Amino acid sequence: MRIVVVGDVMLDVDLSGEATRLSPDAPVPVVDVSGVKRRAGGAGLVARMLAEDGWPVTLVTVMGDDDAGRQLEAHLAGVRLVSGPSGHPSPVKTRVRAGSHPVVRFDEGCGKAPVPDASPAMLRAVEQAGVIIVADYGRGLAANPQLRDLLAGLAGRVPIIWDPHPSGPDPVPGVAVVTPNAAEAGKAAQAYAGFQDAGSQDPAVQDPAVQAGRILLEQWQSRAVLVTKGEQGAVLLRKGSGSPQAVPAPRVEAGDPCGAGDRLAASLAVHLLAGRDLGEAAGLAVRDAADFLASGGVSALPDHASSTSAARDARNQAAPRPQGGSRRRTREPLLLARTVREAGGTVVATGGCFDLLHAGHVRSLAAARELGDCLIVCLNSDESVRRLKGPDRPIIGQQDRAELLLAMECVDAVMIFDDDTPVAALDRLRPDIWVKGGDYKGARLPEAELVEQWGGRCLTVPYHPARSTTGLADALAKVG
């Protein structure tokens, strides 16, 4: 059952560096660019995410016949691409960052575009879908009459997730769910009479997202509307159900929200294709999006081109595979756990602060990885470490700690959590084996009762008392 992504693509370029001075020509910062990353954006990012997770995905789009279009094709290596000519330049969006702060974004070829044609091959690819994501980025493809007629005809038998754009057309009637964010929902609802009076008509409803969602559910004639609200989660409104369903988001420390909507749409497709109810799928997708941001968001995604893709595929073929033959590994912990488990493999998890990695950590993590088919590290966030270890810790920030762990061959994914204990993270992850250091030997692990609820086991691996983060930190302090 193939996932088909339909929508507009663009080339995203990130320029990153440091700004330590102002320009002599004008009072603007000078960014010394030290890194350049390019990737497929828009519908291309959705397809790229699904391909990275190992799902069979087809991208139906239109492409410009120019250098940016050729770069896009290279960055979509591994995705089945069915495209027609766009008839206009490929859009390029370039973001400049100084450290972690955005400085400016400039767009090329992003003006209003004519509605492109949909080739017979494009329409045939859509007809073969097991689930469809319409990733509308306002470039005209979602307005193509032939494509809209086909999607409307498929809506009764194929789940369709429609991610709308303020400059795009309304979704076709009957789609499974439309996924605007709160700002998009409010703007779209204002176009219809009655939005401004919605609060007075129903004083019990105070949430603007619910007010807007109810209007859009009626106007768009979809089966559901999922309005996303950032760190507040989302609200799901369904046709024929008077009560909205609140979908909470886990608490994470997230920076750039770019790509969160794409991750949500991709995850919804996976969960609906697996036969999950929309309410359950929405809850899982919101968590997946939060995990995506906590893991670094789009800035943590690899820079894909055909040569690096070939090298990565060669590494994957050489590496041991989990039971069931999963051909690729996602770095997102929840999706990885489900993928390995559904393939018949064993999910192993361990946890800790991992502040200043040392040989004891390396040996324990390698031993834990030998117990199953993937190893997911539950990592205490910076705030969690401060509460546990004191105001001078951590020595290394959570994103750097996560990056160092992921650089180890034995670590498959990192899940950052903000609580004092990993209990909530474990309840979401539900590993088959939870591993702790051998200093717990002879004692019942604190998480044992929880892990046993879903049939999991708690095990210990050798502990190396002569090697500890605290000892290293004390030694460094004396040297300083």
C-alpha positions as CSV (number, residue, x, y, z in Angstrom):
1,M,0.0,0.0,0.0
2,R,1.8,3.1,-1.3
3,I,1.6,6.5,0.2
4,V,1.2,9.2,-2.4
5,V,2.1,12.8,-1.7
6,V,0.6,15.4,-4.1
7,G,1.7,19.0,-4.0
8,D,4.1,21.8,-4.7
9,V,7.9,21.4,-4.2
10,M,10.6,24.0,-3.6
11,L,14.3,24.0,-2.9
12,D,15.1,25.0,0.7
13,V,18.5,26.5,1.4
14,D,19.8,27.1,4.9
15,L,22.9,29.4,5.4
16,S,24.2,29.3,8.9
17,G,27.1,31.1,10.6
18,E,27.9,33.7,13.3
19,A,27.3,37.4,13.4
20,T,29.9,39.3,15.4
21,R,29.8,42.7,13.7
22,L,27.7,45.2,11.8
23,S,28.1,46.1,8.1
24,P,29.9,49.4,7.5
25,D,27.4,50.1,4.7
26,A,24.3,49.9,6.9
27,P,23.3,48.9,10.5
28,V,22.7,45.3,9.6
29,P,24.6,42.2,10.9
30,V,27.2,40.5,8.9
31,V,26.9,36.8,8.9
32,D,30.0,34.8,8.3
33,V,28.5,31.8,6.6
34,S,30.1,28.5,7.8
35,G,27.5,26.0,6.6
36,V,25.2,25.6,3.7
37,K,22.4,22.9,3.6
38,R,20.0,22.2,0.8
39,R,16.9,20.0,0.9
40,A,13.6,19.4,-0.9
41,G,10.9,21.6,0.7
42,G,7.1,21.7,0.6
43,A,5.6,18.4,-0.6
44,G,9.2,17.2,-1.3
45,L,10.0,17.4,2.5
46,V,6.9,15.3,3.3
47,A,7.9,12.6,0.8
48,R,11.6,12.8,1.9
49,M,10.5,12.2,5.6
50,L,8.4,9.1,4.6
51,A,11.2,7.7,2.5
52,E,13.7,8.1,5.3
53,D,11.3,6.2,7.5
54,G,11.3,3.3,5.0
55,W,7.8,3.7,3.6
56,P,7.0,3.2,-0.1
57,V,6.2,6.8,-1.2
58,T,5.4,8.4,-4.6
59,L,5.6,12.2,-5.0
60,V,3.3,13.6,-7.6
61,T,4.3,17.2,-8.5
62,V,5.5,19.5,-11.2
63,M,9.1,20.6,-11.6
64,G,10.9,23.6,-13.2
65,D,13.4,22.9,-16.0
66,D,16.3,24.8,-14.4
67,D,19.2,24.3,-12.0
68,A,17.1,24.5,-8.9
69,G,14.8,21.8,-10.4
70,R,17.7,19.5,-11.1
71,Q,19.0,20.0,-7.5
72,L,15.5,19.1,-6.3
73,E,15.6,15.9,-8.2
74,A,18.9,15.0,-6.6
75,H,17.6,15.7,-3.2
76,L,14.6,13.5,-3.8
77,A,16.7,10.4,-4.6
78,G,15.0,7.4,-3.1
79,V,11.5,8.8,-3.7
80,R,9.4,7.6,-6.6
81,L,9.0,10.8,-8.5
82,V,6.1,11.3,-11.0
83,S,6.3,14.9,-12.3
84,G,5.2,17.1,-15.1
85,P,6.6,20.5,-16.2
86,S,5.6,23.4,-14.1
87,G,6.1,26.0,-16.8
88,H,7.8,28.4,-14.4
89,P,11.0,28.8,-12.4
90,S,11.5,26.4,-9.5
91,P,10.9,28.2,-6.2
92,V,13.9,28.7,-3.9
93,K,13.6,29.8,-0.3
94,T,16.8,30.7,1.5
95,R,17.0,31.3,5.2
96,V,20.0,32.9,6.9
97,R,20.8,32.1,10.6
98,A,23.2,33.6,13.0
99,G,23.8,31.0,15.6
100,S,20.3,29.8,16.5
101,H,18.6,33.1,15.5
102,P,17.0,33.6,12.1
103,V,18.2,36.8,10.4
104,V,16.4,37.0,7.1
105,R,14.7,34.8,4.4
106,F,14.7,35.7,0.8
107,D,12.5,33.9,-1.9
108,E,13.2,33.4,-5.6
109,G,10.6,32.4,-8.1
110,C,7.9,32.4,-5.4
111,G,5.5,34.8,-7.1
112,K,2.0,33.7,-8.1
113,A,2.1,30.8,-10.5
114,P,-0.4,29.6,-13.1
115,V,-2.3,26.3,-12.4
116,P,-0.1,23.6,-14.0
117,D,-1.4,20.7,-16.1
118,A,-1.7,17.2,-14.6
119,S,-0.3,14.5,-16.9
120,P,-1.9,11.1,-17.4
121,A,1.0,9.5,-15.5
122,M,0.5,11.9,-12.6
123,L,-3.2,11.0,-12.4
124,R,-2.5,7.2,-12.6
125,A,0.0,7.5,-9.8
126,V,-2.7,9.1,-7.6
127,E,-5.1,6.3,-8.4
128,Q,-2.7,3.7,-7.1
129,A,-2.5,5.2,-3.6
130,G,-3.3,3.5,-0.3
131,V,-3.4,6.9,1.4
132,I,-2.9,10.4,0.0
133,I,-1.3,13.5,1.4
134,V,-2.1,16.8,-0.4
135,A,0.7,19.1,0.6
136,D,-0.6,22.4,-0.8
137,Y,2.0,25.2,-0.8
138,G,0.0,27.6,-2.8
139,R,1.8,27.0,-6.2
140,G,-1.3,25.9,-8.1
141,L,-1.2,22.1,-8.3
142,A,-4.0,21.6,-5.8
143,A,-6.2,23.7,-8.0
144,N,-5.9,21.6,-11.1
145,P,-9.4,20.6,-12.1
146,Q,-8.6,17.1,-13.3
147,L,-6.7,16.4,-10.1
148,R,-9.4,17.8,-7.9
149,D,-12.1,15.6,-9.7
150,L,-9.9,12.5,-9.2
151,L,-9.3,13.3,-5.5
152,A,-13.0,14.0,-4.9
153,G,-13.8,10.6,-6.4
154,L,-11.2,8.8,-4.3
155,A,-12.2,10.5,-1.0
156,G,-14.9,8.0,-0.2
157,R,-12.5,5.0,-0.3
158,V,-9.0,6.3,0.3
159,P,-7.9,8.3,3.3
160,I,-6.8,11.8,2.2
161,I,-5.0,14.2,4.5
162,W,-5.1,17.7,3.1
163,D,-2.5,20.2,4.4
164,P,-3.9,23.5,3.2
165,H,-2.2,26.8,2.3
166,P,-3.7,30.3,2.7
167,S,-3.0,31.0,-1.0
168,G,-4.4,27.6,-2.1
169,P,-7.9,26.4,-2.9
170,D,-10.3,24.8,-0.5
171,P,-9.9,21.0,0.0
172,V,-12.2,18.8,-2.1
173,P,-15.3,17.5,-0.2
174,G,-15.1,14.3,1.7
175,V,-11.4,14.1,2.6
176,A,-10.5,12.3,5.8
177,V,-8.9,15.2,7.6
178,V,-7.7,18.8,6.9
179,T,-4.8,20.0,9.0
180,P,-4.5,23.8,9.2
181,N,-2.6,25.4,12.0
182,A,-4.4,27.9,14.2
183,A,-3.4,31.0,12.3
184,E,-4.4,29.4,9.0
185,A,-7.7,28.1,10.4
186,G,-8.6,31.6,11.8
187,K,-7.8,33.3,8.5
188,A,-9.7,30.8,6.4
189,A,-12.7,31.0,8.8
190,Q,-12.8,34.8,8.6
191,A,-13.6,34.4,4.9
192,Y,-17.0,32.9,5.8
193,A,-19.8,34.8,7.3
194,G,-20.5,34.2,11.0
195,F,-16.9,33.6,12.3
196,Q,-16.8,36.9,14.2
197,D,-20.1,36.0,16.0
198,A,-19.2,32.4,16.7
199,G,-18.2,33.2,20.3
200,S,-21.4,34.9,21.2
201,Q,-23.5,32.2,19.5
202,D,-21.8,29.5,21.7
203,P,-20.5,31.2,24.8
204,A,-19.4,27.8,26.2
205,V,-16.7,27.6,23.5
206,Q,-13.9,30.0,24.2
207,D,-11.1,28.4,22.1
208,P,-10.8,30.3,18.8
209,A,-9.3,27.1,17.2
210,V,-12.6,25.3,18.0
211,Q,-14.7,28.1,16.7
212,A,-12.7,28.3,13.4
213,G,-12.6,24.5,13.1
214,R,-16.4,24.1,13.4
215,I,-16.9,26.7,10.6
216,L,-14.3,25.0,8.4
217,L,-15.7,21.6,9.0
218,E,-19.0,22.8,7.6
219,Q,-17.6,24.9,4.8
220,W,-15.0,22.4,3.6
221,Q,-17.3,19.4,3.9
222,S,-14.4,17.2,5.1
223,R,-14.9,14.4,7.5
224,A,-12.7,16.0,10.1
225,V,-10.5,19.1,10.8
226,L,-7.4,18.9,12.9
227,V,-6.3,22.4,14.0
228,T,-2.8,22.4,15.3
229,K,-1.8,24.8,18.1
230,G,2.0,24.4,18.5
231,E,3.1,23.5,22.0
232,Q,-0.6,23.4,23.0
233,G,-1.2,20.4,20.8
234,A,-4.2,20.3,18.6
235,V,-8.0,20.1,18.5
236,L,-9.8,17.5,16.4
237,L,-13.3,18.2,15.2
238,R,-15.3,15.4,13.4
239,K,-18.4,15.5,11.2
240,G,-21.4,14.3,13.3
241,S,-19.6,14.7,16.6
242,G,-20.5,17.8,18.7
243,S,-17.6,17.5,21.1
244,P,-14.1,18.5,19.9
245,Q,-11.3,16.2,21.0
246,A,-8.3,17.9,22.6
247,V,-5.0,16.4,21.5
248,P,-2.2,17.3,23.9
249,A,1.4,17.7,22.9
250,P,4.3,16.5,25.1
251,R,6.3,19.2,26.6
252,V,9.5,19.7,24.7
253,E,12.1,22.3,24.3
254,A,11.8,23.2,20.6
255,G,13.3,26.0,18.5
256,D,12.5,26.4,14.8
257,P,9.0,25.0,14.1
258,C,9.7,24.7,10.4
259,G,8.7,21.2,9.2
260,A,6.4,20.3,12.1
261,G,3.3,20.4,9.9
262,D,4.9,18.2,7.3
263,R,6.0,15.7,10.0
264,L,2.4,15.7,11.3
265,A,0.9,15.0,7.9
266,A,3.4,12.3,7.1
267,S,2.7,10.6,10.5
268,L,-1.1,10.8,10.1
269,A,-0.7,9.0,6.7
270,V,1.3,6.2,8.3
271,H,-1.1,5.7,11.2
272,L,-4.2,5.8,9.0
273,L,-2.7,3.4,6.5
274,A,-2.1,1.0,9.5
275,G,-5.8,1.1,10.1
276,R,-5.8,3.3,13.3
277,D,-8.8,5.4,14.2
278,L,-8.4,9.1,13.4
279,G,-8.5,10.1,17.0
280,E,-5.6,7.7,17.9
281,A,-3.7,8.6,14.7
282,A,-4.0,12.3,15.5
283,G,-2.6,11.8,19.0
284,L,0.3,9.8,17.7
285,A,1.0,12.3,14.9
286,V,1.1,15.3,17.3
287,R,3.6,13.4,19.5
288,D,5.7,12.5,16.4
289,A,5.8,16.2,15.4
290,A,6.8,17.2,18.9
291,D,9.6,14.5,18.9
292,F,10.7,15.8,15.5
293,L,11.2,19.3,16.9
294,A,12.8,18.1,20.1
295,S,15.3,16.2,17.9
296,G,16.4,19.4,16.1
297,G,13.6,19.7,13.5
298,V,14.7,20.5,9.9
299,S,18.1,21.6,11.0
300,A,18.9,18.0,12.0
301,L,17.8,16.5,8.7
302,P,20.6,15.2,6.4
303,D,21.6,17.1,3.3
304,H,20.4,14.8,0.5
305,A,21.9,14.6,-2.9
306,S,22.3,11.6,-5.2
307,S,25.9,10.9,-4.2
308,T,25.3,11.0,-0.5
309,S,22.1,9.0,-0.9
310,A,24.0,6.3,-2.7
311,A,26.6,6.2,0.1
312,R,24.0,6.0,2.8
313,D,22.2,3.2,1.0
314,A,25.5,1.3,0.8
315,R,26.0,1.8,4.5
316,N,22.5,0.6,5.3
317,Q,22.9,-2.6,3.2
318,A,26.2,-3.4,5.0
319,A,24.7,-2.8,8.5
320,P,22.9,-5.5,10.4
321,R,19.1,-5.4,9.8
322,P,16.4,-5.8,12.3
323,Q,14.2,-8.9,12.2
324,G,11.7,-8.6,9.4
325,G,14.1,-6.9,7.0
326,S,13.4,-3.2,7.6
327,R,15.5,-1.5,5.0
328,R,16.0,1.9,6.6
329,R,16.1,3.4,10.1
330,T,14.3,6.6,11.1
331,R,16.0,8.7,13.8
332,E,12.6,9.5,15.3
333,P,12.2,7.3,18.4
334,L,8.5,6.6,18.4
335,L,8.4,5.8,14.6
336,L,11.5,3.7,15.0
337,A,10.1,1.7,17.9
338,R,6.9,1.0,15.9
339,T,8.7,0.1,12.7
340,V,11.1,-2.4,14.5
341,R,8.3,-3.9,16.6
342,E,6.0,-4.3,13.5
343,A,8.8,-6.0,11.7
344,G,9.1,-8.5,14.6
345,G,12.2,-7.0,16.2
346,T,13.0,-6.2,19.8
347,V,13.1,-2.5,21.0
348,V,15.7,-1.8,23.6
349,A,15.8,1.5,25.6
350,T,18.0,3.0,28.2
351,G,18.2,6.4,29.8
352,G,20.3,9.0,31.6
353,C,21.9,12.4,31.4
354,F,25.0,11.4,29.4
355,D,26.8,14.6,30.3
356,L,30.4,14.2,29.2
357,L,30.4,10.8,27.4
358,H,33.1,8.5,28.7
359,A,34.2,4.9,28.2
360,G,31.8,3.6,30.8
361,H,28.9,5.0,28.8
362,V,30.2,3.6,25.5
363,R,30.6,0.1,27.0
364,S,27.1,0.1,28.6
365,L,25.4,1.4,25.5
366,A,27.2,-1.1,23.2
367,A,26.1,-3.9,25.6
368,A,22.5,-2.7,25.6
369,R,22.4,-2.6,21.8
370,E,23.4,-6.3,21.7
371,L,20.1,-7.2,23.5
372,G,17.8,-6.3,20.6
373,D,17.3,-4.8,17.2
374,C,17.5,-1.1,18.0
375,L,18.6,1.1,20.9
376,I,16.7,4.2,21.9
377,V,18.3,6.5,24.5
378,C,15.9,8.5,26.7
379,L,17.9,11.6,27.4
380,N,17.3,14.0,30.3
381,S,16.7,17.6,29.0
382,D,18.8,20.5,30.2
383,E,16.1,21.6,32.7
384,S,15.8,18.0,34.0
385,V,19.5,17.7,34.5
386,R,19.6,21.0,36.4
387,R,16.9,19.8,38.8
388,L,18.7,16.5,39.3
389,K,22.4,17.6,39.4
390,G,22.4,21.2,40.4
391,P,22.7,24.6,38.7
392,D,26.1,24.0,37.2
393,R,24.9,21.0,35.2
394,P,24.7,20.0,32.4
395,I,28.1,20.8,31.1
396,I,27.0,20.0,27.6
397,G,23.6,21.1,26.2
398,Q,20.9,18.6,25.3
399,Q,21.2,19.0,21.5
400,D,25.0,18.4,21.6
401,R,24.5,15.5,23.9
402,A,21.9,14.0,21.6
403,E,24.2,14.5,18.6
404,L,27.1,12.8,20.3
405,L,25.0,9.8,21.2
406,L,23.6,9.6,17.7
407,A,27.2,9.6,16.3
408,M,27.7,6.2,18.1
409,E,27.0,3.2,15.9
410,C,25.1,1.4,18.7
411,V,22.6,4.2,19.2
412,D,19.7,4.3,16.8
413,A,17.6,7.2,18.2
414,V,17.4,9.7,21.1
415,M,14.2,10.7,22.9
416,I,14.7,13.9,25.0
417,F,12.3,14.2,28.0
418,D,11.8,17.0,30.5
419,D,10.6,15.2,33.6
420,D,12.7,14.1,36.6
421,T,12.2,10.4,35.7
422,P,11.8,8.7,32.3
423,V,8.4,7.2,33.3
424,A,6.2,9.3,30.9
425,A,8.7,8.8,28.1
426,L,8.8,5.0,28.7
427,D,5.0,4.9,28.7
428,R,5.0,6.4,25.2
429,L,7.9,4.4,23.9
430,R,6.9,1.0,25.5
431,P,10.2,-0.8,24.8
432,D,10.5,-4.5,25.0
433,I,13.7,-4.2,27.2
434,W,14.6,-1.4,29.5
435,V,18.3,-1.4,30.4
436,K,20.1,0.2,33.4
437,G,23.7,0.0,34.6
438,G,24.8,-2.9,36.8
439,D,24.9,-0.6,39.9
440,Y,21.3,-1.7,40.3
441,K,22.2,-5.4,40.4
442,G,20.3,-7.1,43.1
443,A,17.7,-4.4,43.4
444,R,14.4,-4.1,41.6
445,L,14.6,-1.3,39.0
446,P,12.3,1.7,39.7
447,E,10.7,1.4,36.3
448,A,10.1,-2.4,36.5
449,E,6.5,-2.3,37.4
450,L,5.7,0.1,34.6
451,V,7.6,-1.8,31.9
452,E,6.0,-5.1,33.0
453,Q,2.6,-3.7,32.3
454,W,3.1,-4.1,28.5
455,G,5.1,-7.3,28.8
456,G,8.5,-5.7,28.8
457,R,11.6,-6.7,30.8
458,C,14.1,-4.8,32.8
459,L,17.8,-5.8,32.5
460,T,21.1,-4.6,33.7
461,V,24.4,-4.3,31.8
462,P,27.9,-4.1,33.3
463,Y,28.7,-1.0,35.3
464,H,32.1,0.6,35.4
465,P,32.5,2.5,38.7
466,A,35.9,3.9,38.0
467,R,34.5,5.9,35.1
468,S,31.8,8.5,35.9
469,T,30.7,11.9,34.6
470,T,31.0,13.4,38.1
471,G,34.6,12.2,38.4
472,L,35.5,13.7,35.1
473,A,33.8,17.0,35.9
474,D,35.7,17.2,39.3
475,A,39.0,16.5,37.5
476,L,38.2,19.2,34.9
477,A,37.4,21.7,37.6
478,K,40.7,21.0,39.3
479,V,42.6,21.5,36.0
480,G,40.7,24.7,35.4
